[in-house]
Amino acid sequence: MSKWLVCIAVTAFGLAQDFSDIKVEKLAGGYTFTEGPVWSREGYLLWSDVPSNRILKWVPGEKIAVFRENSNGANGNTFDARGNLYSCESRTRRITRTDKKGAIEVIADKWEGKRLNAPNDIVVRKDGNIYFTDPAFGAQAEGRELDFYGVYHIPPKGPMALIAKPKGRPNGIATSPNGRILYVANSDERCVYAYDLDGRGAASNERKLIQDVNGSPDGIRVDEKGNLYVTAKDLAIYSPQGKLVHSIEMSEMPRNVTFGDPDLQTLYITALTSVYRIRLNVKGAVQY
């Protein structure tokens, strides 16, 4: 690549990622432990307040409301292309799917006859392939039936598959804009793994894309250019090659993120007792 092309590439990247005028705005507070933010195409934000056993809903211009009581310790949430909601229920140790009429279906709760540990985060590829992490934090480890932490794949047709049994606990999960790479944060190893995904959704070529994260990485989201937004001690932004681009310090430790608003240029961040947002000049990748 010529110097001129390198310069153009860097300039384009810089314009897309101009952090000089970043403003972190507090949207809501007073919760116990916020997690699992997700934006609906119908124009609202959901997030979990895990210990309070609720999923909250915010429609711009309206007051925050309870979307679901008795959420069974719902943590990570996501939508699919049809508008179905998927939730990781840590207390019941299962993955559920809620259709647009409100009917709830259990789509995963066991592996080889043994109950899952405590599903944590989930993503659905545009073609319906589902991926989720199954660690165990704190009291979740009590009564475990599986002797490993897992990363799983549920294809549109066929049985659930085990992608990986990492040494540390897998946490946040996301796909690249083209759906060909799966990213998994590992809180104990303080890294982010990457896997290649084929047309059927099968994963291969495990590798560490990001190492030595500052803090224990949790949630991950990806923008339309493939940059990764990783929550840990702060909010860190990495290039698609795994290089640290920028770090945003926050008053509360960020736990998870999602892109939202009709233009997908607002980054919503769940951070312990609060929910924050940041307007960016780059769009988020559509994860469903």
ZIGI-V306456 format. One record per residue. N is the residue number from 0. SS is DSSP state (h for helix, s for strand, l for the rest). OMEGA is omega as a letter, one per 30 degrees, with the letter a starting at -180 (* if undefined). D_LAST is the distance of its C-alpha to the last C-alpha in whole Angstrom. Layout:
# ZIGI-V306456
n=N ss=SS omega=OMEGA d_last=D_LAST
n=N ss=SS omega=OMEGA d_last=D_LAST
This chain:
# ZIGI-V306456
n=0 ss=l omega=a d_last=34
n=1 ss=l omega=l d_last=37
n=2 ss=h omega=a d_last=37
n=3 ss=h omega=l d_last=36
n=4 ss=h omega=l d_last=33
n=5 ss=h omega=a d_last=32
n=6 ss=h omega=l d_last=33
n=7 ss=h omega=a d_last=31
n=8 ss=h omega=a d_last=28
n=9 ss=h omega=a d_last=29
n=10 ss=h omega=l d_last=30
n=11 ss=h omega=l d_last=26
n=12 ss=h omega=a d_last=25
n=13 ss=h omega=l d_last=27
n=14 ss=h omega=a d_last=26
n=15 ss=h omega=a d_last=22
n=16 ss=l omega=l d_last=23
n=17 ss=l omega=a d_last=26
n=18 ss=l omega=a d_last=27
n=19 ss=l omega=a d_last=30
n=20 ss=l omega=a d_last=29
n=21 ss=l omega=l d_last=27
n=22 ss=l omega=l d_last=27
n=23 ss=s omega=a d_last=26
n=24 ss=s omega=l d_last=26
n=25 ss=s omega=a d_last=26
n=26 ss=s omega=a d_last=24
n=27 ss=s omega=l d_last=26
n=28 ss=l omega=l d_last=28
n=29 ss=l omega=a d_last=30
n=30 ss=l omega=a d_last=28
n=31 ss=l omega=l d_last=28
n=32 ss=l omega=a d_last=25
n=33 ss=s omega=a d_last=22
n=34 ss=s omega=l d_last=19
n=35 ss=s omega=l d_last=15
n=36 ss=s omega=l d_last=14
n=37 ss=s omega=a d_last=11
n=38 ss=s omega=l d_last=11
n=39 ss=s omega=l d_last=10
n=40 ss=l omega=l d_last=10
n=41 ss=l omega=l d_last=13
n=42 ss=l omega=l d_last=15
n=43 ss=s omega=a d_last=15
n=44 ss=s omega=l d_last=15
n=45 ss=s omega=l d_last=15
n=46 ss=s omega=a d_last=17
n=47 ss=s omega=l d_last=19
n=48 ss=s omega=a d_last=23
n=49 ss=l omega=a d_last=23
n=50 ss=l omega=l d_last=27
n=51 ss=l omega=l d_last=27
n=52 ss=l omega=a d_last=25
n=53 ss=s omega=l d_last=23
n=54 ss=s omega=a d_last=20
n=55 ss=s omega=a d_last=20
n=56 ss=s omega=l d_last=19
n=57 ss=s omega=l d_last=20
n=58 ss=s omega=l d_last=20
n=59 ss=l omega=a d_last=21
n=60 ss=l omega=l d_last=25
n=61 ss=l omega=l d_last=25
n=62 ss=l omega=l d_last=26
n=63 ss=l omega=a d_last=24
n=64 ss=s omega=l d_last=24
n=65 ss=s omega=l d_last=24
n=66 ss=s omega=a d_last=21
n=67 ss=s omega=l d_last=22
n=68 ss=s omega=l d_last=25
n=69 ss=l omega=a d_last=26
n=70 ss=l omega=a d_last=22
n=71 ss=l omega=l d_last=24
n=72 ss=l omega=a d_last=23
n=73 ss=s omega=l d_last=19
n=74 ss=s omega=l d_last=18
n=75 ss=s omega=l d_last=14
n=76 ss=s omega=l d_last=12
n=77 ss=s omega=l d_last=8
n=78 ss=s omega=l d_last=6
n=79 ss=l omega=a d_last=5
n=80 ss=l omega=l d_last=5
n=81 ss=l omega=a d_last=9
n=82 ss=l omega=l d_last=9
n=83 ss=l omega=a d_last=10
n=84 ss=s omega=l d_last=11
n=85 ss=s omega=a d_last=11
n=86 ss=s omega=l d_last=14
n=87 ss=s omega=a d_last=16
n=88 ss=s omega=a d_last=20
n=89 ss=l omega=a d_last=22
n=90 ss=l omega=l d_last=25
n=91 ss=l omega=l d_last=25
n=92 ss=l omega=a d_last=23
n=93 ss=s omega=l d_last=20
n=94 ss=s omega=l d_last=17
n=95 ss=s omega=l d_last=16
n=96 ss=s omega=l d_last=14
n=97 ss=s omega=a d_last=15
n=98 ss=l omega=a d_last=15
n=99 ss=l omega=l d_last=15
n=100 ss=l omega=l d_last=19
n=101 ss=l omega=l d_last=19
n=102 ss=l omega=a d_last=20
n=103 ss=s omega=a d_last=19
n=104 ss=s omega=l d_last=19
n=105 ss=s omega=a d_last=19
n=106 ss=s omega=l d_last=17
n=107 ss=s omega=l d_last=19
n=108 ss=l omega=a d_last=22
n=109 ss=s omega=l d_last=24
n=110 ss=s omega=a d_last=25
n=111 ss=l omega=l d_last=28
n=112 ss=l omega=a d_last=29
n=113 ss=s omega=a d_last=29
n=114 ss=s omega=l d_last=27
n=115 ss=l omega=a d_last=24
n=116 ss=l omega=a d_last=25
n=117 ss=l omega=a d_last=23
n=118 ss=s omega=a d_last=19
n=119 ss=s omega=a d_last=18
n=120 ss=s omega=a d_last=14
n=121 ss=s omega=l d_last=11
n=122 ss=s omega=l d_last=8
n=123 ss=s omega=l d_last=6
n=124 ss=l omega=a d_last=5
n=125 ss=l omega=a d_last=5
n=126 ss=l omega=l d_last=8
n=127 ss=l omega=l d_last=8
n=128 ss=l omega=a d_last=10
n=129 ss=s omega=l d_last=10
n=130 ss=s omega=l d_last=12
n=131 ss=s omega=l d_last=14
n=132 ss=s omega=a d_last=17
n=133 ss=s omega=l d_last=20
n=134 ss=l omega=l d_last=23
n=135 ss=l omega=a d_last=26
n=136 ss=l omega=l d_last=27
n=137 ss=h omega=a d_last=31
n=138 ss=h omega=l d_last=32
n=139 ss=h omega=a d_last=29
n=140 ss=h omega=a d_last=31
n=141 ss=l omega=l d_last=33
n=142 ss=l omega=l d_last=34
n=143 ss=l omega=l d_last=31
n=144 ss=l omega=l d_last=31
n=145 ss=l omega=a d_last=29
n=146 ss=l omega=l d_last=31
n=147 ss=l omega=l d_last=28
n=148 ss=l omega=a d_last=25
n=149 ss=s omega=l d_last=22
n=150 ss=s omega=a d_last=19
n=151 ss=s omega=l d_last=17
n=152 ss=s omega=l d_last=15
n=153 ss=s omega=l d_last=15
n=154 ss=l omega=l d_last=14
n=155 ss=l omega=l d_last=14
n=156 ss=l omega=l d_last=17
n=157 ss=l omega=a d_last=20
n=158 ss=l omega=l d_last=21
n=159 ss=l omega=a d_last=19
n=160 ss=s omega=l d_last=20
n=161 ss=s omega=a d_last=21
n=162 ss=s omega=a d_last=20
n=163 ss=s omega=l d_last=22
n=164 ss=l omega=a d_last=25
n=165 ss=l omega=l d_last=26
n=166 ss=l omega=l d_last=29
n=167 ss=l omega=a d_last=27
n=168 ss=l omega=l d_last=25
n=169 ss=s omega=a d_last=21
n=170 ss=s omega=a d_last=19
n=171 ss=s omega=a d_last=16
n=172 ss=s omega=a d_last=13
n=173 ss=s omega=l d_last=10
n=174 ss=s omega=l d_last=10
n=175 ss=l omega=a d_last=11
n=176 ss=l omega=a d_last=10
n=177 ss=l omega=l d_last=11
n=178 ss=l omega=a d_last=10
n=179 ss=l omega=l d_last=13
n=180 ss=s omega=l d_last=14
n=181 ss=s omega=l d_last=13
n=182 ss=s omega=l d_last=15
n=183 ss=s omega=l d_last=17
n=184 ss=s omega=l d_last=19
n=185 ss=s omega=a d_last=23
n=186 ss=l omega=a d_last=24
n=187 ss=l omega=a d_last=28
n=188 ss=l omega=l d_last=28
n=189 ss=l omega=a d_last=27
n=190 ss=s omega=l d_last=24
n=191 ss=s omega=l d_last=21
n=192 ss=s omega=l d_last=21
n=193 ss=s omega=l d_last=19
n=194 ss=s omega=l d_last=18
n=195 ss=s omega=l d_last=18
n=196 ss=s omega=l d_last=15
n=197 ss=l omega=a d_last=17
n=198 ss=l omega=l d_last=16
n=199 ss=l omega=l d_last=16
n=200 ss=l omega=a d_last=14
n=201 ss=l omega=a d_last=17
n=202 ss=s omega=l d_last=18
n=203 ss=s omega=l d_last=21
n=204 ss=s omega=l d_last=23
n=205 ss=s omega=l d_last=23
n=206 ss=s omega=l d_last=24
n=207 ss=s omega=l d_last=24
n=208 ss=s omega=a d_last=23
n=209 ss=s omega=l d_last=24
n=210 ss=l omega=l d_last=27
n=211 ss=l omega=l d_last=29
n=212 ss=l omega=l d_last=27
n=213 ss=l omega=a d_last=29
n=214 ss=l omega=a d_last=28
n=215 ss=l omega=a d_last=26
n=216 ss=l omega=a d_last=22
n=217 ss=l omega=a d_last=20
n=218 ss=l omega=l d_last=16
n=219 ss=s omega=l d_last=15
n=220 ss=s omega=a d_last=12
n=221 ss=s omega=l d_last=12
n=222 ss=s omega=a d_last=13
n=223 ss=l omega=l d_last=13
n=224 ss=l omega=l d_last=16
n=225 ss=l omega=l d_last=15
n=226 ss=l omega=a d_last=17
n=227 ss=s omega=l d_last=17
n=228 ss=s omega=a d_last=17
n=229 ss=s omega=l d_last=19
n=230 ss=s omega=l d_last=21
n=231 ss=l omega=l d_last=24
n=232 ss=l omega=l d_last=27
n=233 ss=l omega=l d_last=26
n=234 ss=s omega=a d_last=23
n=235 ss=s omega=l d_last=23
n=236 ss=s omega=a d_last=21
n=237 ss=s omega=l d_last=21
n=238 ss=l omega=l d_last=21
n=239 ss=l omega=l d_last=19
n=240 ss=l omega=l d_last=23
n=241 ss=l omega=l d_last=23
n=242 ss=l omega=l d_last=26
n=243 ss=s omega=a d_last=26
n=244 ss=s omega=a d_last=26
n=245 ss=s omega=l d_last=26
n=246 ss=s omega=a d_last=26
n=247 ss=s omega=l d_last=26
n=248 ss=l omega=l d_last=29
n=249 ss=l omega=a d_last=28
n=250 ss=l omega=l d_last=30
n=251 ss=l omega=a d_last=28
n=252 ss=l omega=a d_last=27
n=253 ss=l omega=a d_last=23
n=254 ss=l omega=l d_last=21
n=255 ss=s omega=a d_last=17
n=256 ss=s omega=l d_last=15
n=257 ss=s omega=l d_last=12
n=258 ss=s omega=a d_last=12
n=259 ss=s omega=a d_last=13
n=260 ss=l omega=a d_last=15
n=261 ss=l omega=a d_last=15
n=262 ss=l omega=a d_last=15
n=263 ss=l omega=l d_last=13
n=264 ss=l omega=l d_last=16
n=265 ss=s omega=l d_last=17
n=266 ss=s omega=l d_last=16
n=267 ss=s omega=a d_last=17
n=268 ss=s omega=l d_last=19
n=269 ss=s omega=a d_last=20
n=270 ss=s omega=l d_last=23
n=271 ss=l omega=a d_last=26
n=272 ss=l omega=a d_last=27
n=273 ss=s omega=l d_last=25
n=274 ss=s omega=a d_last=22
n=275 ss=s omega=l d_last=23
n=276 ss=s omega=a d_last=21
n=277 ss=s omega=l d_last=21
n=278 ss=s omega=a d_last=21
n=279 ss=l omega=l d_last=20
n=280 ss=l omega=l d_last=21
n=281 ss=l omega=a d_last=18
n=282 ss=l omega=l d_last=14
n=283 ss=s omega=l d_last=11
n=284 ss=l omega=l d_last=9
n=285 ss=l omega=a d_last=6
n=286 ss=l omega=a d_last=4
n=287 ss=l omega=* d_last=0
